[in-house]
Amino acid sequence: METYQVDQNGYYGEFGGAYIPEILHQCVENLRKNYLKVMESDSFKAEFIQLLKDYVGRPSPLYFAKRLSERYGCKIYLKREDLNHTGAHKINNTIGQILIARRMGKKRIIAETGAGQHGVATATVCALMNMECVVYMGKTDVERQHANVQKMEMLGATVVPVTSGNMTLKDATNEAIRDWCCHPSDTYYIIGSTVGPHPYPDMVARLQSVISAEIKKQLLEQEGRDYPDYLMACVGGGSNAAGTIYHFLDDERVKIVLAEAGGLGIFSGKSAATIQLGKKGIIHGARTLVMQNEDGQIEEPYSVSAGLDYPGIGPMHANLSETHRAKVIAVNDDEALDAAFDLTRLEGIIPALESAHALGALPKMNFQPTDVVVLTVSGRGDKDMPTYIHYKMNKK
């Protein structure tokens, strides 16, 4: 049977692998040899499950959105990752990775962040586990996600503003990798998405797969069957999407719809629609689709959403697009912003800008009345209030 999961060499089809500087070979190889052993151990499972339950507040609800369903003529369920501790799905992954780091004897944690949600989640688990934490964040994002910077600092993390490139997520990742090259022996790099060299994409997907495991169980309770007709999620690097679809990847009854950031329009020169615009290349240690020019230089992405403002995509999602297992829709800034206001007015839920892109894909779909749709609201909108208010003021 065909599988869309990672193979033993760390590839999803032709995407993935580990393209890394020699100095990091030992770290990455050490992680590759140990991550499954650790994750499959009884002690890890017990500690991870207990923290997800009592600290994060899982399972997150699967909420039937009645008014949204009426609007689109089908049954729409929202997977409420916005209700997790720290306000997004990112905490599932940081808890898992810090438990792995601790078992590997690491003392210092570094991370990159765009919207700040992964930074906050990393700073949170470092406070919990009493570990040093350094978070790299593009200067542009430091300014547009200031509340999250304050949270990270309150949690005891050092936030380093990055001033190279267009000062967003790509540049923060570059700096985090540089730091790791300088401190390979004592430092563990908690990558926030399904990107980077193998085993990171697989490890992050497995840690986030708690989402799809819960969806199966919750749908069985609410619909009498453990699979939906459609799964929808936003993709930047793609961790909430990977978690949403993980247990359904090889179930062809389930249609997968991924929403990426169209920015000001795919052909505007101001976009982060990597799957539509990208060509095969290598970014941050993996072969995937990358926004690049004729000379192979990385093009600067743009999105109103800091968490989707990335010129690459996780290798899992590159493969799902290439094999036509997933339908990928580019959602522009304005479509995402309008969708956020729609959800807020219809259901009383203010979504993060990232999740608003998944909601912005709904009007582009043709659902049947019997269709069961699960859409992951990956984060809450507190961090995006200035953007929402600015948009509303300008629209008047």
Salt bridges, closest charged atoms under 4 A:
GLU14 OE2 - LYS280 NZ 3.18
GLU14 OE1 - ARG287 NH2 3.20
GLU29 OE2 - ARG32 NH2 2.67
GLU47 OE2 - ARG102 NH2 2.81
GLU47 OE1 - ARG103 NH2 2.99
ASP54 OD1 - LYS53 NZ 3.25
GLU70 OE2 - LYS66 NZ 3.25
GLU81 OE1 - ARG58 NH1 2.81
ASP82 OD2 - ARG80 NH2 2.81
GLU132 OE2 - ARG108 NE 3.51
ASP141 OD1 - ARG144 NE 2.84
GLU143 OE2 - LYS139 NZ 3.12
ASP171 OD1 - LYS170 NZ 2.77
GLU175 OE2 - ARG178 NH1 2.33
ASP179 OD2 - ARG108 NH2 2.82
ASP179 OD1 - HIS183 ND1 3.07
ASP202 OD2 - ARG206 NE 2.73
GLU214 OE1 - ARG58 NH2 2.86
GLU214 OE1 - LYS79 NZ 2.71
GLU223 OE2 - LYS75 NZ 3.03
ASP226 OD2 - LYS216 NZ 3.79
ASP229 OD2 - ARG225 NH2 2.82
ASP251 OD2 - ARG253 NH2 2.80
GLU252 OE1 - ARG325 NE 4.00
GLU300 OE2 - LYS170 NZ 3.35
ASP309 OD2 - ARG144 NH2 2.83
GLU322 OE2 - LYS280 NZ 3.03
GLU335 OE2 - LYS364 NZ 3.03
ASP338 OD1 - LYS395 NZ 3.00
ASP342 OD2 - ARG71 NH1 3.09
GLU354 OE1 - LYS383 NZ 2.70
ASP384 OD2 - LYS383 NZ 2.74
